Amino acid sequence: MTERPFQQVDVFTTTPYLGNPLAVVLDGQGLSTEQMQAFTDWTNLSECTFVLPPSTQGRAAGADYRVRIFCPGRELPFAGHPTLGTAHAWLSAGGQPRGEQVVQECGVGLVAIRRDGPRLAFAAPALRRSGPLDDADVALIARGLGVARDDIVAHQWCDNGPGWRGVMLRSAEQVLALKPDATVLAGLDIGVVGPRGKVGVVGASDEDGIAFEVRAFFPGHGGLAEDPVTGSLNAALAQWLIGAGLAPERYVASQGTALRRAGRVHIERVADGTVWVGGESVTCIHGTVCL
C-alpha cells in the first residue's frame, strides 16, 4: 500500500456538511479499476474521484489533469459535483492550470472549469440524448413518484453521461413532498424539478432568490438512493429548461432540502450558448489515505 494525498470536500455549499460530500484521492497512479471501485464502495459516499496525469491526447488538447469518477458499484463518464470538488481539491493542493481556466479530462472528454472568486463553475457537456420521454416512461415515473400524471407539466431526456430522465412538477412543495416507490423506479435515474417562485412566471424566485427546487433519485445499494446535490442533473436541467423557455438564462436552484442539506447551484447561460454550472466548495478532511 502507498500513502496518497486525500481530501474530503463538501460541494455546492459554503457551510461544511450542508452540501454533497466527495472523496478525492489526489494521486491515483498505479491503482486498478477494481481498487478504485473497492475504495469508493468503502467510503460509503455518493462519489469518489481519482486524479491522474492527463492522457497524451488530453495533454495535447490542454488538459491539466485526468479524473476517474466512481459511485457505488460503477464508474461514471461525468458527474458535476465530483468535477467541482476535484478541481477545488486539486487547486487547494497546489495545482496550477496552464491557462485561465482549469481543464479536466474525464470520460466524456474535456470539461472547462472557470474560477469566479471562491466559486467554481463547469461548462455543461453536450447532452447525449434529449427530447421528450416516452409516454409509458412518464406514466411509470408519475406512479413511482406518487403523483398524478397531470402533475408532470413537462419532461425531457437529460442524458449527459448519467442517463437522467427529467420531469417538472407544478411546484417546489410537490417536489419536497415526494415519497418515491423504489420498486416502481428501480433502475432509473430520475431528476425532479419544481418552481419555488410564483407558478407560471418564468424565472420567478422566492424571497431567498431561488427559482427551483431539485431532487435526484438513482439506483443505490439496497434500492433507490437520493443525491444531496447533483451537478450533472442541474446542468442537463438547465440546458433543457432554458432552451424550452421554462427558465431564465441565469438562476439559482436549491437541492438537498429534503435531506436537511442546503445545496445551492448557480446557473448561467452566456452569449455563446454555453451553460455554466457553479457552486462553492469547502474542504472538511485532508491528509493521506493508504491504498
C-alpha positions as CSV (number, residue, x, y, z in Angstrom):
1,M,0.0,0.0,0.0
2,T,1.0,3.6,-0.7
3,E,0.2,6.7,1.3
4,R,-1.6,9.1,-1.1
5,P,-2.8,12.7,-0.6
6,F,-6.5,12.8,0.2
7,Q,-9.3,15.3,0.7
8,Q,-12.9,15.0,1.6
9,V,-14.8,18.0,0.1
10,D,-18.3,19.4,0.6
11,V,-19.6,20.7,-2.7
12,F,-22.3,23.3,-3.6
13,T,-22.1,24.9,-0.1
14,T,-20.2,27.5,1.8
15,T,-21.1,25.7,5.1
16,P,-19.3,22.4,5.9
17,Y,-21.6,19.4,6.0
18,L,-24.6,21.1,4.3
19,G,-23.6,20.2,0.7
20,N,-22.7,17.0,-1.1
21,P,-19.5,15.3,0.1
22,L,-16.9,13.9,-2.2
23,A,-13.8,11.8,-1.5
24,V,-10.8,12.9,-3.7
25,V,-7.6,10.7,-4.0
26,L,-5.2,13.2,-5.4
27,D,-2.7,10.6,-6.7
28,G,-4.5,7.6,-8.3
29,Q,-1.5,6.4,-10.3
30,G,-0.9,2.7,-10.2
31,L,-4.4,1.8,-8.9
32,S,-6.5,-0.7,-10.8
33,T,-10.2,-0.1,-11.7
34,E,-11.1,-2.8,-9.1
35,Q,-9.1,-1.0,-6.4
36,M,-10.7,2.4,-7.2
37,Q,-14.1,0.8,-7.1
38,A,-13.5,-1.0,-3.8
39,F,-12.3,2.2,-2.1
40,T,-15.3,4.1,-3.4
41,D,-17.6,1.5,-2.1
42,W,-15.8,1.6,1.3
43,T,-16.2,5.4,1.6
44,N,-20.0,5.0,1.5
45,L,-20.3,8.3,-0.3
46,S,-22.2,9.0,-3.5
47,E,-18.9,9.5,-5.4
48,C,-15.2,9.3,-5.2
49,T,-12.6,10.6,-7.7
50,F,-9.0,9.7,-8.5
51,V,-6.7,12.3,-10.0
52,L,-4.3,11.2,-12.7
53,P,-1.9,12.8,-15.2
54,P,-3.8,13.7,-18.5
55,S,-3.5,11.2,-21.3
56,T,-1.2,12.1,-24.2
57,Q,-4.2,13.3,-26.3
58,G,-5.7,15.1,-23.3
59,R,-2.5,17.0,-22.6
60,A,-2.1,18.0,-26.2
61,A,-5.7,19.3,-26.1
62,G,-5.0,21.4,-23.0
63,A,-6.0,19.1,-20.1
64,D,-4.5,20.0,-16.7
65,Y,-5.3,16.6,-15.1
66,R,-7.4,13.5,-15.8
67,V,-10.0,12.2,-13.3
68,R,-11.8,8.9,-12.9
69,I,-15.2,9.2,-11.2
70,F,-16.8,6.3,-9.3
71,C,-20.1,5.9,-7.5
72,P,-21.1,2.8,-5.6
73,G,-21.0,-0.1,-8.0
74,R,-19.9,1.7,-11.2
75,E,-17.7,4.2,-12.9
76,L,-19.2,7.4,-14.4
77,P,-18.1,9.2,-17.5
78,F,-19.0,12.5,-16.0
79,A,-20.6,13.9,-12.8
80,G,-21.0,17.5,-11.7
81,H,-20.2,17.7,-8.0
82,P,-17.2,15.5,-8.5
83,T,-15.9,17.8,-11.2
84,L,-16.2,20.9,-9.0
85,G,-15.0,19.1,-5.9
86,T,-12.0,17.6,-7.6
87,A,-11.0,20.9,-9.1
88,H,-11.3,22.6,-5.7
89,A,-9.1,19.9,-4.1
90,W,-6.5,20.0,-7.0
91,L,-6.2,23.8,-6.7
92,S,-6.0,23.8,-2.9
93,A,-3.3,21.1,-3.1
94,G,-1.2,23.5,-5.3
95,G,-2.4,22.6,-8.8
96,Q,-1.6,25.3,-11.4
97,P,-3.8,25.4,-14.6
98,R,-1.9,26.1,-17.8
99,G,-4.5,28.6,-18.9
100,E,-7.1,30.9,-17.4
101,Q,-9.4,28.0,-16.8
102,V,-8.9,24.6,-15.3
103,V,-9.3,21.9,-18.0
104,Q,-10.4,18.5,-16.7
105,E,-10.2,15.3,-18.8
106,C,-12.8,12.6,-17.9
107,G,-14.9,10.0,-19.6
108,V,-16.9,12.5,-21.7
109,G,-13.8,14.3,-22.9
110,L,-12.5,17.7,-21.8
111,V,-14.5,19.9,-19.4
112,A,-13.6,23.5,-18.8
113,I,-13.9,24.9,-15.2
114,R,-13.8,28.7,-14.6
115,R,-13.0,30.5,-11.4
116,D,-15.1,33.3,-10.1
117,G,-13.7,34.2,-6.7
118,P,-14.4,31.2,-4.3
119,R,-16.9,29.8,-6.8
120,L,-16.0,27.3,-9.5
121,A,-18.2,26.5,-12.5
122,F,-18.0,23.9,-15.1
123,A,-19.2,24.1,-18.7
124,A,-22.1,21.7,-19.1
125,P,-21.2,19.0,-21.6
126,A,-23.4,18.4,-24.6
127,L,-26.4,16.2,-24.0
128,R,-26.0,12.7,-25.3
129,R,-29.8,12.3,-25.5
130,S,-32.5,14.9,-25.3
131,G,-36.2,15.2,-26.4
132,P,-39.4,14.2,-24.6
133,L,-39.7,11.0,-22.7
134,D,-41.9,8.2,-24.0
135,D,-45.5,8.3,-22.6
136,A,-45.0,5.0,-20.9
137,D,-41.9,6.3,-19.1
138,V,-43.8,9.4,-17.9
139,A,-46.7,7.3,-16.6
140,L,-44.3,5.0,-14.8
141,I,-42.4,7.9,-13.3
142,A,-45.6,9.5,-12.1
143,R,-46.7,6.2,-10.5
144,G,-43.3,5.8,-8.9
145,L,-43.2,9.4,-7.5
146,G,-46.8,9.0,-6.2
147,V,-48.2,11.9,-8.3
148,A,-50.9,12.3,-10.9
149,R,-49.8,12.1,-14.5
150,D,-51.2,15.7,-14.9
151,D,-48.9,16.9,-12.2
152,I,-45.9,16.3,-14.6
153,V,-46.1,19.5,-16.6
154,A,-43.0,18.9,-18.7
155,H,-40.5,16.2,-19.3
156,Q,-37.2,15.6,-21.1
157,W,-34.3,13.2,-21.5
158,C,-31.4,14.8,-19.6
159,D,-28.6,12.4,-20.5
160,N,-25.1,13.9,-20.3
161,G,-23.3,10.7,-19.2
162,P,-25.7,9.7,-16.4
163,G,-28.9,8.9,-18.1
164,W,-31.2,11.3,-16.2
165,R,-34.9,11.4,-17.1
166,G,-36.1,14.9,-16.1
167,V,-39.6,15.8,-15.0
168,M,-41.1,19.1,-13.9
169,L,-43.8,19.3,-11.3
170,R,-46.2,22.2,-10.6
171,S,-44.4,23.5,-7.5
172,A,-41.4,23.1,-5.2
173,E,-43.8,22.0,-2.5
174,Q,-44.8,19.0,-4.6
175,V,-41.2,18.2,-5.2
176,L,-40.4,18.3,-1.5
177,A,-43.4,16.1,-0.5
178,L,-42.4,13.2,-2.8
179,K,-42.0,9.8,-1.3
180,P,-40.8,7.7,-4.3
181,D,-41.5,4.0,-4.6
182,A,-38.2,2.2,-5.0
183,T,-39.8,-0.8,-6.6
184,V,-41.5,1.1,-9.4
185,L,-38.5,3.3,-10.2
186,A,-35.9,0.5,-9.9
187,G,-33.0,1.0,-12.4
188,L,-33.9,4.6,-13.3
189,D,-32.1,7.9,-12.8
190,I,-34.8,10.4,-12.1
191,G,-34.4,14.2,-11.8
192,V,-37.4,16.2,-10.5
193,V,-37.7,20.0,-10.6
194,G,-40.4,22.4,-9.5
195,P,-40.6,26.2,-9.3
196,R,-40.1,27.9,-6.0
197,G,-41.3,31.3,-7.2
198,K,-44.8,32.2,-8.5
199,V,-46.2,29.3,-10.5
200,G,-46.4,30.2,-14.2
201,V,-43.9,33.0,-14.1
202,V,-40.7,32.0,-15.9
203,G,-37.7,32.8,-13.7
204,A,-39.7,34.0,-10.7
205,S,-37.7,33.5,-7.5
206,D,-38.7,33.2,-3.9
207,E,-37.7,35.5,-1.1
208,D,-34.3,33.8,-0.9
209,G,-33.6,34.3,-4.6
210,I,-34.1,30.7,-5.5
211,A,-36.0,29.8,-8.7
212,F,-36.3,26.0,-8.5
213,E,-36.2,23.0,-6.1
214,V,-34.5,19.9,-7.4
215,R,-34.3,16.3,-6.2
216,A,-32.4,13.4,-7.8
217,F,-33.2,9.7,-7.4
218,F,-31.0,6.9,-8.7
219,P,-30.2,3.2,-8.1
220,G,-28.2,2.6,-4.9
221,H,-27.2,-0.2,-2.6
222,G,-30.4,-1.8,-1.4
223,G,-32.8,0.2,-3.6
224,L,-33.4,3.8,-4.5
225,A,-31.0,6.5,-3.3
226,E,-31.3,10.3,-3.2
227,D,-28.4,12.5,-4.1
228,P,-27.9,15.6,-1.9
229,V,-26.8,18.0,-4.7
230,T,-26.3,16.9,-8.3
231,G,-24.2,18.9,-10.8
232,S,-24.8,16.7,-13.8
233,L,-28.5,16.8,-13.3
234,N,-28.6,20.5,-12.8
235,A,-26.5,21.0,-15.9
236,A,-28.9,19.0,-18.0
237,L,-32.0,20.5,-16.5
238,A,-30.6,24.0,-17.2
239,Q,-29.9,23.1,-20.9
240,W,-33.5,21.8,-21.2
241,L,-35.3,24.5,-19.1
242,I,-33.5,27.5,-20.6
243,G,-33.8,26.1,-24.1
244,A,-37.5,25.5,-23.7
245,G,-38.2,28.9,-22.2
246,L,-39.1,27.4,-18.8
247,A,-36.2,29.1,-17.0
248,P,-34.3,32.4,-17.4
249,E,-30.7,32.4,-18.6
250,R,-29.4,33.0,-15.0
251,Y,-30.9,31.4,-11.9
252,V,-30.2,29.6,-8.6
253,A,-31.5,26.1,-7.8
254,S,-31.8,24.6,-4.4
255,Q,-31.2,20.9,-3.8
256,G,-30.9,18.7,-0.7
257,T,-33.7,20.4,1.4
258,A,-35.5,17.1,1.9
259,L,-32.2,15.6,3.3
260,R,-31.6,18.6,5.6
261,R,-28.9,20.0,3.3
262,A,-28.7,23.4,1.8
263,G,-27.2,23.0,-1.7
264,R,-27.1,26.0,-4.0
265,V,-26.4,25.6,-7.7
266,H,-25.7,28.7,-9.8
267,I,-26.7,28.5,-13.4
268,E,-25.8,30.9,-16.2
269,R,-26.1,30.6,-20.0
270,V,-23.7,33.0,-21.7
271,A,-23.8,34.6,-25.2
272,D,-22.2,31.7,-27.0
273,G,-24.8,29.3,-25.6
274,T,-22.5,27.6,-23.0
275,V,-24.3,26.8,-19.8
276,W,-22.1,27.2,-16.7
277,V,-22.9,25.3,-13.5
278,G,-21.3,26.7,-10.4
279,G,-21.1,26.5,-6.7
280,E,-18.7,26.9,-3.7
281,S,-16.8,24.0,-2.1
282,V,-15.2,23.6,1.3
283,T,-12.6,21.0,2.4
284,C,-13.7,19.1,5.5
285,I,-10.9,16.5,5.7
286,H,-7.4,16.5,4.4
287,G,-4.5,14.1,4.9
288,T,-3.4,10.8,3.4
289,V,-5.1,7.5,2.6
290,C,-3.3,4.1,2.3
291,L,-4.1,2.5,-1.0
